[in-house]
Amino acid sequence: MDDVRLASSNAEVERLIIDAERETLAARHCACRQCELSLQRTHLIPGGGSPRAHLMFIGEHPGPPQDAVSDLFHQQLAAVGLRRADVFIAHIIRCRPPQSDDPPPEEMDACRPWLHEQVRVIRPQIVCTLGRFALHALIDPTLQMSAAHGIPLEDHGIRYVPLFHPAAAQRHPLLLDAFLHDLAYVRDLLSERVE
């Protein structure tokens, strides 16, 4: 009986440590002024979802609050049996840009350490990069999306799986089929790793 209490106690201590790390990271992140976009921002958007998610998605930059691409992505998650409440969604760029342009390299470079720290704190089993910018920023800038999508890559105990960006999948039916297939594959990988 004492072993059960100890295990429960250790799990609770670990949860408290993770929560404290998340809060510290968020406070440090709010003070960031490392790029031009951070100097103009009105809101920092570090991501959202379950802070203990086993599955994390990383896109380019936050879109507007009522974003059709986000709505579509949430529908695509549900279509393969994943719940939005069970995942964490973050972005390479943490400040909402004035326009939906491609993220400049200096902004990605400024935000990359925050993103790596966030992945370390959340400790997901699988990280899915959404689109080529996330693929290049987190995995390998030489990989082509068309060849890399759906193929898992391991790094420091975390499995990364590149996926097409939901906006690209929305515009091109063939990419949508591949995106949904890859998303179902991620769901299956996750169930293998979490069990």
N, C-alpha and C positions, 0 to 999 in steps of 0.2 A: 504494500500500500504506500509506503514512503517513497518507493521508486516512481510510482505514478504521480504523486504530488510533486516530486523533484522535477520530473519531466515536464509537467504542467508549468511549474514555476520557471524552469529554464526557457520554455517557449514564451511565457509572458515577459520575461526579462528581455529576450531577443526582440519581441514586438515593441517594447518600450524604447529600446535602443534605436530600432529602425525609425520609429515615430520621431524621436529626438533628432536623428540625422536628417530626416526629411524637413523638419521645421528649421533646422540650422541652415540647410541648403537653400530653402526658400527665402530665408531672411538675407543670406549672402547674395543670392541671385537678384533680389529686388534692388540691391545697391549697384548692380552692374551698369557700367557706362563705357563699355569697351569698343563700341562701334557707333557709327553715325546714326543708325536706326534707334539705338538705345537712348540717344540723347533727345530724340524727338518723340519717343513713345509716351502714350498716356496710360497704357496698361501692359503689364508683363503677363504673358500667357504660357506658363511652363508646361501645361498639359493638364489632363484630367482623367479620372477613372479610379479604379481600385488601387490604393497605394500598395497592396500586396498582390498585384496581378501576376499571374504566371505568363501572361501574354501581353506584349507591348508593341504598339504600332508607332512608327516614326515617319512623319510626313515632312513636307518642305517648310511651310510656315502657316501660322493660324489664319484661317479665313474669317470672313465676317460672321457675326453671331448666328444669323439665319442663312446658313450656307447650304445650297442645294447639293453640293458634293458631299458634305458631312452627312446630310440626311440620307443620301444614296448609300454612303458607306455603312451607316448604321443598318440600313435595310439589307445590304449584302452580308453583313455579319449575321444578322438574324436568319437569312436564307440558308446559311450553312450550319446553323445551330449554335452560334456564339452570341453571348449576351454582352451588350455594351457596358453594363455595370461590372462585368468580370475582367475587363481589359483596361489597359492604360494607354492613352493616346497622347503623344508628345510631338514636337516639331524640332527640326534642326534650328530654325530661327525662332526665338522666343517672343519677339515683339511683332505685332501685326503690322505688315508693311502698308504704306498708303495705297499701293496698287499690287495686283497679284503678279508681279514680275518674277523672273527667275532670281533666286537668292544670290546676291553677290558673294564671291569667295571670302572677302574680309568679314562679312557678317556671319557666314558659316564657321569661319575660323574662330571668331569671338565667342560663338555659342557652343561650339563642339565640346569644350571642357565641361560646361554645365550639363550637357546631355550625357556625357560619359559618367559623370558623377551621379546623375539621376538614375541611370541604368544600374549603377553599382548599389544605390540605396534601395531601389525597388526590387532588384534581384529577380527579374523575370526568367523563366525557363527558355522562352523564345522571344526574339525581337524581330519584327517584320518591318523592313524598310519599304516605304511607299513611294515609288518612283525613282528616277535616276539620280536626283540630287541627294536623297537620303542614302541611296546605294553608294554613291561616290564619296559622300562625306563620312560614312561610318564603316564601310567595308573595303572598297577598292575603287579608286578613280578610273581605273583602266577597264573595268567590267562593262559590258554592254547589257542593257536591260533585257533585250530580246533573248540573249543566251543565258543570263543569270537567274531570271525569274523562276521562283519555285524550287531552287536548288539550295539546300541548307549548307551553311558554312559555320564551323565552330570557332569561337575565340574566347578564351578564358572561361570555359564552362558554359557559355551562352551560345545558343544556336540562333544564328541570324538567317532569315529567309527573305530574300528580295521579292517584292511584289510590284506589279504595275501600279501606278497611281490610280485611285478611283476615278479621277476626272478623265484620264486617258481611256480608261475602261468604259466610261460612260459615252465617250465620243466614238469609239471603235468597237463594233460588235465582236470581232475576233479577239480583241484584248479583253473584253468582258468575259468571254468564255474561259480564257486562260486565267484571268484574275479569280473567278469563282472556283475554278478547279484548284488553283494554288491555295486559296483560302480554305477550302475543304481539306486539302493536304495538311495545312498548318493545324487545323482543328484535330486531325488524326495524330499528328506528331505530338501535340500538346497532351492529348489523352494518354499517349504512351509514356511521356516523360513525367507526368504528374502522378500517375498510378503507383 
